[in-house]
Amino acid sequence: MSVPSGLPATGGHLVAGRYELSSLIGQGGMGQVWTAYDQRLDRRVAVKLVRPDRVAGAEAEELRRRFLRECRVTAQVDHPGLVTVHDAGTEDTPGGASFLYLVMQYVDGSDLADHLAEHDPYPWPWAVSVAAQLCAVLSAVHAVPIVHRDLKPRNVMVKKDGTVTVLDLGVASVLDTDTTRLTHTGSPIGTPAYMAPEQAMGGAVGPYTDLYALGVLLHELLSGDVPFAGTTALGILHRHLYESPVPVRQLRPEVPEALEQLVLRLLAKDPQHRPASAQQTYEELLPLLPARGVPTGRPLDPTRPFLRPHAPWPDRAVTPAPQPAGSDVQGDRPDVARAVDEVKRLLGEGRITQAVDILGAILPAAAAQHGEHSPVVRTLRKQYAATLMDDGQYRRALPELRRLADERAAEAGHADPQSLQFRYEAAQCLEALGEPAAALAEYRSLLPYYENQYATTDLRLALEVRRRIGQLLLAVGDRGAAQETLVRLLHDAERIHGPAHPFPSEVRRTLQWLGQVRG
């Protein structure tokens, strides 16, 4: 396999002046994965290198920004089944090229694809144990919320002690510059054999998308093959959309009926017919897990960890933010002005998570000093909501945005642009949180306000709202309405932007792909 242009061809290359590449362990069109040594801490690590221009062309700078943001957000997910992120950044090469790098924990074990190939047939209790551990990871990831988008055996490692580690969290999201972005070849980013119907059709993705991939993976472990195979990506995706999977008990009668039924529900075409969450899926797997006992002592045995330590954590209250800089220790009252200056400094340095914590801590003090509805507090709350959004904390941002929207509408009317903007961002939160029906309803209620405006900026925002409506219609399984929405959108987008503009070009590619798959 040829080396992607601009990436190292041999070991010994030093990344970020610190990580010495050792041996190449994976390579594809987007980049490479190396084992490496952290010279500063004298430890083995894994380094993923990505060439921005291999996937984004002129949008390389935007990709860099998203890459660093996603690495920062995913690094906050605390779960033992998720590979630890150590470092991330960009680096220029002497030849003038540049690449993105992600430094991760080195996981010693076997990837699940190799593990499956070495054990035929794969013991069904092992399959249950792998799936249950993956549910625990997905539960933590979806709570952020993050959608993996590319869950497959090559992205799952089984360690010597039988614990499972998930790789590449957030990478598919970064390489896919929007939830429905298509590559220049017209195919969705992802692995077709594990791709949910809504993802294949260019619809909005959510936690339900990862649950479908989990169903594919579980079917593969139990039967030895994915439920839908084919010689072309288009053929595979067409089967995902229109064919029913073969029940695994027809292939392996010893598989429990309850497990077969769970796999079929995970593989439901309509996301609303799948289990409600990774937590619920775990609870259904729980009775099928091995009883407590003495481990066999065999390495890479995924049943080994189960006493119940890998059960997903239920939803918990948000950890209180730390006391901000500038606090009055004697009275325990933050100095709001000094804290605001500190937030500005942190945001200027890109330290968004720390800025969020300080904003959350000073809001009660600012309300006590200036009044709940004062301009100072309103400004702080706007900044808090915006920073939560930028930090990917959509669950915390949603109530703040709804409150800001309601207050502004009460003062200036429901058609007020600022109120509409808060509602638009709240709809984005719902979409990111995996609530497509609620997000769809919110976008639909917003659309008349934007379409009744005459400013060019409002008309362009109306087009974006219509695009999101089309994507969400695909996510909830209403393909006919989605196609009708996108056809009308394409006509208006070409009239406003011109046919060569990226926006109508993207809608056109989605419609072409939708037509191919539906045909």
C-alpha positions as CSV (number, residue, x, y, z in Angstrom):
1,M,0.0,0.0,0.0
2,S,1.4,3.4,-0.9
3,V,2.1,6.0,1.7
4,P,-0.3,9.0,1.7
5,S,1.5,12.0,0.4
6,G,3.2,14.1,3.0
7,L,3.1,11.4,5.8
8,P,6.2,9.6,7.2
9,A,7.3,6.6,5.2
10,T,9.6,5.1,7.8
11,G,10.0,5.0,11.6
12,G,12.2,7.5,13.5
13,H,10.2,10.6,12.5
14,L,9.6,12.9,15.5
15,V,6.1,14.3,15.9
16,A,5.7,17.5,17.9
17,G,9.3,17.3,18.9
18,R,8.4,14.5,21.3
19,Y,6.7,11.4,19.9
20,E,9.2,9.2,18.0
21,L,7.4,7.0,15.4
22,S,8.4,3.3,15.6
23,S,6.3,0.9,13.5
24,L,3.3,1.4,11.2
25,I,0.3,-0.6,12.4
26,G,-2.4,0.7,10.2
27,Q,-2.8,2.8,7.0
28,G,-5.6,4.0,4.7
29,G,-6.5,6.8,2.3
30,M,-6.9,9.3,5.2
31,G,-3.7,8.6,7.1
32,Q,-1.7,6.3,9.3
33,V,-1.5,4.8,12.8
34,W,1.9,4.2,14.3
35,T,3.3,2.8,17.5
36,A,5.5,5.5,19.0
37,Y,7.5,6.4,22.1
38,D,6.9,9.5,24.1
39,Q,10.4,10.7,24.8
40,R,9.4,13.0,27.6
41,L,7.6,10.4,29.7
42,D,9.3,7.4,28.3
43,R,6.2,5.4,27.4
44,R,4.8,3.7,24.4
45,V,1.9,5.5,22.7
46,A,-0.2,5.2,19.5
47,V,-0.1,8.1,17.1
48,K,-2.8,8.7,14.4
49,L,-1.8,10.9,11.5
50,V,-4.3,12.5,9.2
51,R,-3.7,14.6,6.1
52,P,-6.4,17.4,6.0
53,D,-6.3,17.8,2.3
54,R,-6.9,14.1,1.7
55,V,-10.5,14.6,2.8
56,A,-11.3,18.3,2.9
57,G,-9.5,20.1,0.1
58,A,-9.9,23.8,0.5
59,E,-11.6,23.2,3.9
60,A,-8.4,22.0,5.5
61,E,-8.2,24.9,8.0
62,E,-11.8,24.2,9.1
63,L,-10.9,20.5,9.5
64,R,-8.0,21.4,11.7
65,R,-10.2,23.5,14.0
66,R,-12.8,20.7,14.2
67,F,-10.2,18.1,14.8
68,L,-8.7,19.9,17.8
69,R,-12.2,20.6,19.2
70,E,-13.3,17.0,18.9
71,C,-10.1,15.7,20.4
72,R,-10.6,18.1,23.3
73,V,-14.3,17.0,23.8
74,T,-13.6,13.3,23.5
75,A,-10.7,13.6,25.9
76,Q,-13.2,14.6,28.6
77,V,-15.1,11.3,28.4
78,D,-14.0,9.3,31.4
79,H,-14.5,5.6,31.0
80,P,-12.1,2.6,31.2
81,G,-13.4,1.2,28.0
82,L,-12.4,4.2,26.0
83,V,-8.9,4.8,24.7
84,T,-7.2,7.7,26.5
85,V,-6.3,10.7,24.5
86,H,-2.9,12.2,25.5
87,D,-2.3,14.9,23.0
88,A,-3.4,16.4,19.6
89,G,-2.3,19.1,17.2
90,T,-1.1,20.0,13.8
91,E,2.4,19.8,12.3
92,D,4.1,21.1,9.2
93,T,6.6,19.0,7.2
94,P,9.8,20.3,5.6
95,G,8.2,19.7,2.2
96,G,5.4,22.2,2.9
97,A,2.7,19.7,3.7
98,S,0.9,19.5,7.0
99,F,-0.9,16.8,9.0
100,L,-3.0,16.4,12.1
101,Y,-1.8,14.1,14.9
102,L,-3.7,12.4,17.7
103,V,-1.6,10.8,20.5
104,M,-3.5,8.0,22.3
105,Q,-2.9,5.3,24.9
106,Y,-1.3,2.2,23.4
107,V,-3.6,-0.7,23.8
108,D,-1.9,-4.1,24.0
109,G,-4.3,-6.8,22.7
110,S,-6.1,-8.0,19.6
111,D,-8.6,-6.1,17.6
112,L,-12.0,-7.6,17.6
113,A,-11.8,-8.6,13.9
114,D,-8.7,-10.7,14.5
115,H,-10.2,-12.0,17.7
116,L,-13.2,-13.2,15.8
117,A,-11.1,-14.8,13.0
118,E,-9.1,-16.7,15.6
119,H,-12.2,-18.2,17.2
120,D,-14.7,-20.0,14.9
121,P,-17.4,-20.2,16.0
122,Y,-17.2,-17.3,18.4
123,P,-18.7,-18.4,21.8
124,W,-22.0,-16.7,22.2
125,P,-21.3,-15.8,25.9
126,W,-18.2,-14.0,24.6
127,A,-20.3,-12.1,22.1
128,V,-22.7,-11.1,24.9
129,S,-19.8,-10.0,27.0
130,V,-18.2,-7.9,24.3
131,A,-21.6,-6.2,23.5
132,A,-22.3,-5.5,27.2
133,Q,-18.9,-3.8,27.6
134,L,-19.5,-1.8,24.4
135,C,-22.9,-0.7,25.8
136,A,-21.1,0.7,28.9
137,V,-18.7,2.7,26.7
138,L,-21.5,3.9,24.4
139,S,-23.6,5.0,27.4
140,A,-20.8,7.2,28.6
141,V,-20.1,8.5,25.1
142,H,-23.7,9.3,24.3
143,A,-24.1,11.2,27.6
144,V,-21.6,13.8,26.4
145,P,-23.2,13.6,23.7
146,I,-20.9,12.2,21.1
147,V,-21.9,9.7,18.3
148,H,-19.1,7.3,17.3
149,R,-20.4,6.9,13.7
150,D,-17.9,4.2,12.8
151,L,-18.3,1.4,15.4
152,K,-16.8,-1.8,13.9
153,P,-14.5,-4.7,14.9
154,R,-11.4,-2.9,13.7
155,N,-12.2,0.0,16.1
156,V,-12.5,-2.4,19.1
157,M,-9.6,-3.8,21.0
158,V,-9.8,-6.9,23.3
159,K,-7.0,-6.6,25.9
160,K,-5.2,-9.5,27.6
161,D,-7.5,-9.3,30.7
162,G,-10.6,-9.5,28.5
163,T,-11.6,-5.9,28.8
164,V,-12.7,-4.1,25.6
165,T,-11.4,-0.7,24.5
166,V,-13.1,1.5,21.8
167,L,-10.9,3.4,19.4
168,D,-11.4,6.4,17.0
169,L,-14.1,8.2,19.0
170,G,-14.8,11.5,17.3
171,V,-12.5,10.9,14.3
172,A,-15.4,10.0,12.0
173,S,-17.2,13.1,13.2
174,V,-14.2,15.3,12.3
175,L,-13.6,13.8,8.9
176,D,-17.3,14.2,8.2
177,T,-17.6,18.0,8.3
178,D,-21.3,17.9,9.0
179,T,-23.7,15.2,10.1
180,T,-24.6,14.4,6.5
181,R,-21.6,15.6,4.6
182,L,-20.8,13.4,1.6
183,T,-17.3,12.8,0.3
184,H,-16.3,14.1,-3.1
185,T,-17.1,10.6,-4.5
186,G,-20.7,10.9,-3.4
187,S,-20.5,8.3,-0.7
188,P,-21.2,8.8,3.0
189,I,-18.2,8.7,5.3
190,G,-18.2,5.5,7.3
191,T,-18.0,1.7,6.8
192,P,-20.9,0.5,4.6
193,A,-21.2,-2.9,6.3
194,Y,-21.9,-1.3,9.7
195,M,-23.8,1.8,8.5
196,A,-27.3,2.5,9.7
197,P,-30.0,3.2,7.1
198,E,-30.3,6.9,8.3
199,Q,-26.6,7.3,8.0
200,A,-26.5,5.7,4.5
201,M,-29.3,8.0,3.3
202,G,-27.5,11.2,4.6
203,G,-29.9,11.7,7.5
204,A,-29.2,13.0,10.9
205,V,-27.2,10.6,13.1
206,G,-27.6,10.0,16.9
207,P,-27.0,7.4,19.6
208,Y,-29.5,5.2,17.7
209,T,-27.0,5.1,14.8
210,D,-24.3,3.5,17.0
211,L,-26.9,1.0,18.4
212,Y,-27.5,-0.2,14.8
213,A,-23.7,-0.6,14.3
214,L,-23.7,-2.6,17.6
215,G,-26.4,-4.8,16.2
216,V,-24.3,-5.5,13.0
217,L,-21.2,-6.2,15.1
218,L,-23.2,-8.6,17.4
219,H,-24.7,-10.4,14.4
220,E,-21.2,-10.8,13.0
221,L,-19.8,-12.2,16.2
222,L,-22.7,-14.7,16.5
223,S,-22.9,-15.8,12.8
224,G,-19.3,-15.2,11.5
225,D,-20.4,-12.6,9.0
226,V,-22.1,-9.2,8.8
227,P,-25.8,-9.3,8.0
228,F,-25.5,-7.4,4.7
229,A,-22.6,-8.0,2.5
230,G,-22.0,-7.1,-1.2
231,T,-19.4,-6.3,-3.8
232,T,-20.1,-2.5,-3.9
233,A,-20.8,0.1,-1.2
234,L,-24.1,1.0,-3.0
235,G,-25.2,-2.6,-3.0
236,I,-24.5,-3.1,0.7
237,L,-26.3,0.1,1.6
238,H,-29.3,-0.9,-0.5
239,R,-29.5,-4.1,1.4
240,H,-29.3,-2.2,4.8
241,L,-32.3,-0.2,3.6
242,Y,-34.6,-2.8,2.1
243,E,-33.6,-6.3,3.2
244,S,-34.3,-8.1,6.5
245,P,-31.3,-9.8,8.3
246,V,-31.2,-13.5,8.7
247,P,-32.1,-14.4,12.3
248,V,-28.9,-15.7,13.9
249,R,-30.6,-18.8,15.3
250,Q,-31.1,-20.1,11.8
251,L,-27.3,-20.1,11.5
252,R,-26.5,-21.1,15.2
253,P,-29.5,-22.8,17.0
254,E,-27.6,-22.7,20.3
255,V,-27.9,-18.9,20.5
256,P,-30.6,-17.9,23.1
257,E,-33.8,-16.7,21.6
258,A,-33.7,-13.5,23.7
259,L,-30.3,-12.6,22.2
260,E,-31.6,-13.2,18.6
261,Q,-34.6,-10.9,19.3
262,L,-32.3,-8.2,20.7
263,V,-30.1,-8.3,17.6
264,L,-33.1,-8.0,15.3
265,R,-34.3,-5.0,17.3
266,L,-30.9,-3.3,17.1
267,L,-31.0,-3.8,13.3
268,A,-34.4,-2.2,12.9
269,K,-34.6,0.0,9.9
270,D,-36.5,2.7,11.8
271,P,-34.4,4.2,14.7
272,Q,-37.5,4.5,16.8
273,H,-37.9,0.7,16.8
274,R,-34.4,0.1,18.2
275,P,-33.7,-0.1,22.0
276,A,-34.1,3.3,23.5
277,S,-30.4,3.6,24.7
278,A,-27.2,1.7,25.3
279,Q,-28.3,1.5,28.9
280,Q,-31.5,-0.4,28.0
281,T,-29.5,-2.7,25.7
282,Y,-27.1,-3.5,28.5
283,E,-30.1,-4.4,30.8
284,E,-31.4,-6.8,28.2
285,L,-27.9,-8.4,27.9
286,L,-27.5,-8.7,31.6
287,P,-29.4,-11.9,32.1
288,L,-27.3,-13.5,29.4
289,L,-24.0,-12.7,30.9
290,P,-22.0,-15.5,32.6
291,A,-22.7,-16.1,36.2
292,R,-20.1,-15.1,38.8
293,G,-17.3,-17.7,38.9
294,V,-13.6,-18.3,38.6
295,P,-12.0,-17.0,35.3
296,T,-10.6,-19.6,33.0
297,G,-7.2,-17.9,33.0
298,R,-7.3,-17.7,29.2
299,P,-6.1,-14.4,27.8
300,L,-8.4,-12.2,25.7
301,D,-11.5,-13.8,27.3
302,P,-14.2,-11.1,27.3
303,T,-16.3,-12.8,29.9
304,R,-13.5,-12.3,32.5
305,P,-14.5,-8.8,33.7
306,F,-18.1,-9.6,34.5
307,L,-19.2,-9.3,38.1
308,R,-21.1,-6.2,37.0
309,P,-18.4,-3.6,37.1
310,H,-18.9,-2.6,33.5
311,A,-22.6,-1.7,33.8
312,P,-23.3,1.7,32.4
313,W,-23.5,4.5,34.9
314,P,-27.0,6.0,35.2
315,D,-27.5,9.6,34.5
316,R,-25.8,11.7,37.3
317,A,-26.1,15.3,38.4
318,V,-23.5,17.6,36.9
319,T,-20.4,17.9,39.0
320,P,-20.3,21.4,40.6
321,A,-18.0,23.8,38.8
322,P,-14.8,24.8,40.7
323,Q,-14.6,28.1,42.4
324,P,-13.4,30.7,39.8
325,A,-10.3,32.8,40.0
326,G,-10.8,36.1,41.9
327,S,-13.0,34.6,44.6
328,D,-13.4,36.4,47.9
329,V,-12.3,33.6,50.3
330,Q,-13.6,35.2,53.4
331,G,-17.1,35.8,52.1
332,D,-17.0,33.0,49.5
333,R,-18.3,35.5,47.0
334,P,-16.7,35.5,43.5
335,D,-15.4,38.8,42.2
336,V,-17.5,38.9,39.0
337,A,-15.5,41.5,37.2
338,R,-12.2,39.7,37.7
339,A,-13.8,36.4,36.8
340,V,-15.1,37.8,33.6
341,D,-11.6,39.0,32.7
342,E,-10.3,35.5,33.4
343,V,-13.0,34.0,31.1
344,K,-12.0,36.3,28.3
345,R,-8.3,35.3,28.8
346,L,-9.2,31.6,28.8
347,L,-11.4,31.9,25.7
348,G,-8.6,33.7,23.9
349,E,-6.3,30.9,24.7
350,G,-8.8,28.2,23.6
351,R,-9.2,26.9,27.1
352,I,-13.0,26.5,26.7
353,T,-13.7,23.9,29.3
354,Q,-12.1,25.9,32.1
355,A,-14.0,29.0,30.9
356,V,-17.3,27.1,31.1
357,D,-16.6,26.1,34.7
358,I,-15.9,29.7,35.7
359,L,-19.0,31.0,34.0
360,G,-21.2,28.5,35.7
361,A,-19.8,29.3,39.1
362,I,-20.1,33.1,38.8
363,L,-23.6,33.3,37.4
364,P,-25.4,32.9,40.9
365,A,-23.1,35.6,42.4
366,A,-23.6,37.9,39.5
367,A,-27.4,37.5,39.8
368,A,-27.2,38.3,43.5
369,Q,-25.1,41.4,42.9
370,H,-26.8,42.8,39.8
371,G,-30.2,41.2,39.7
372,E,-31.4,38.2,37.9
373,H,-32.7,40.1,34.8
374,S,-29.9,42.7,34.7
375,P,-27.9,43.3,31.4
376,V,-24.8,42.0,33.1
377,V,-26.4,38.7,34.0
378,R,-28.1,38.4,30.6
379,T,-24.8,38.9,28.9
380,L,-23.1,36.3,31.1
381,R,-25.8,33.8,30.4
382,K,-25.5,34.3,26.7
383,Q,-21.8,33.7,26.9
384,Y,-22.3,30.7,29.1
385,A,-24.8,29.1,26.6
386,A,-22.5,29.9,23.7
387,T,-19.5,28.5,25.5
388,L,-21.3,25.3,26.5
389,M,-22.3,24.8,22.8
390,D,-18.7,25.3,21.7
391,D,-17.5,22.8,24.3
392,G,-20.0,20.2,23.1
393,Q,-22.0,20.3,26.3
394,Y,-25.4,20.3,24.6
395,R,-27.3,18.8,27.5
396,R,-26.3,21.7,29.8
397,A,-26.7,24.3,27.0
398,L,-30.3,23.3,26.1
399,P,-32.1,24.6,29.2
400,E,-30.0,27.8,29.1
401,L,-31.0,28.5,25.5
402,R,-34.7,27.7,26.1
403,R,-34.8,30.1,29.0
404,L,-33.0,32.9,27.0
405,A,-35.4,32.3,24.1
406,D,-38.5,32.5,26.2
407,E,-37.3,35.7,28.1
408,R,-36.4,37.5,24.8
409,A,-39.7,36.5,23.2
410,A,-41.6,37.8,26.2
411,E,-39.8,41.2,25.8
412,A,-39.7,41.6,22.0
413,G,-42.1,39.1,20.5
414,H,-41.7,35.6,19.1
415,A,-40.4,36.9,15.7
416,D,-37.5,38.6,17.4
417,P,-34.2,37.6,15.6
418,Q,-32.4,37.0,18.9
419,S,-35.1,34.8,20.3
420,L,-35.2,32.8,17.0
421,Q,-31.4,32.4,17.2
422,F,-31.7,30.9,20.7
423,R,-34.4,28.5,19.5
424,Y,-32.3,27.5,16.5
425,E,-29.4,26.7,18.8
426,A,-31.7,24.7,21.1
427,A,-32.8,22.7,18.1
428,Q,-29.2,22.0,17.3
429,C,-28.8,20.7,20.8
430,L,-31.8,18.4,20.5
431,E,-30.3,17.1,17.2
432,A,-26.9,16.5,18.9
433,L,-28.6,14.8,21.8
434,G,-30.1,12.2,19.5
435,E,-33.7,13.4,19.7
436,P,-34.6,13.8,16.0
437,A,-38.3,14.0,16.4
438,A,-38.1,16.9,18.9
439,A,-35.4,18.6,16.8
440,L,-37.6,18.2,13.7
441,A,-40.6,19.8,15.4
442,E,-38.5,22.7,16.6
443,Y,-37.0,23.4,13.2
444,R,-40.4,23.2,11.6
445,S,-41.8,25.7,14.1
446,L,-38.9,28.1,13.3
447,L,-39.1,27.9,9.5
448,P,-42.2,30.2,9.0
449,Y,-40.4,33.0,10.9
450,Y,-37.3,32.8,8.7
451,E,-39.3,32.5,5.4
452,N,-41.4,35.6,6.3
453,Q,-38.2,37.7,6.5
454,Y,-36.8,39.5,3.5
455,A,-33.2,39.9,4.5
456,T,-30.8,37.8,2.5
457,T,-29.2,36.4,5.7
458,D,-32.6,35.2,6.9
459,L,-33.4,33.6,3.6
460,R,-30.0,31.7,3.7
461,L,-30.7,30.6,7.3
462,A,-34.2,29.5,6.1
463,L,-32.4,27.3,3.6
464,E,-30.2,25.8,6.3
465,V,-33.2,25.1,8.5
466,R,-34.9,23.3,5.5
467,R,-31.7,21.3,4.9
468,R,-31.8,20.1,8.5
469,I,-35.5,19.3,8.3
470,G,-34.7,17.1,5.2
471,Q,-31.9,15.3,7.1
472,L,-34.0,14.7,10.2
473,L,-36.9,13.3,8.0
474,L,-34.4,10.8,6.8
475,A,-33.4,10.1,10.4
476,V,-36.9,9.3,11.4
477,G,-37.5,7.1,8.4
478,D,-39.8,9.4,6.3
479,R,-37.8,9.2,3.1
480,G,-40.6,10.3,0.8
481,A,-41.1,13.6,2.7
482,A,-37.3,14.0,2.9
483,Q,-36.8,13.7,-0.9
484,E,-39.7,16.1,-1.5
485,T,-38.2,18.6,1.0
486,L,-34.7,18.4,-0.5
487,V,-36.0,18.7,-4.2
488,R,-37.8,22.0,-3.3
489,L,-34.7,23.1,-1.4
490,L,-32.4,22.4,-4.3
491,H,-34.5,24.6,-6.6
492,D,-34.5,27.5,-4.1
493,A,-30.8,27.1,-3.2
494,E,-29.8,27.3,-6.9
495,R,-31.9,30.4,-7.4
496,I,-30.4,32.2,-4.3
497,H,-26.8,30.9,-4.4
498,G,-26.3,29.8,-8.0
499,P,-25.9,26.2,-9.1
500,A,-22.1,26.0,-8.5
501,H,-22.3,27.1,-4.8
502,P,-21.3,24.4,-2.3
503,F,-24.7,24.5,-0.6
504,P,-26.8,23.4,-3.6
505,S,-24.0,21.1,-4.7
506,E,-24.2,19.3,-1.4
507,V,-28.0,19.0,-1.6
508,R,-27.7,17.8,-5.2
509,R,-25.2,15.1,-4.1
510,T,-27.5,14.0,-1.3
511,L,-30.4,13.7,-3.7
512,Q,-28.4,11.8,-6.2
513,W,-27.2,9.4,-3.5
514,L,-30.7,9.1,-2.2
515,G,-32.0,8.3,-5.6
516,Q,-29.3,5.7,-6.2
517,V,-30.0,3.9,-2.9
518,R,-33.8,4.1,-3.2
519,G,-33.5,2.8,-6.8
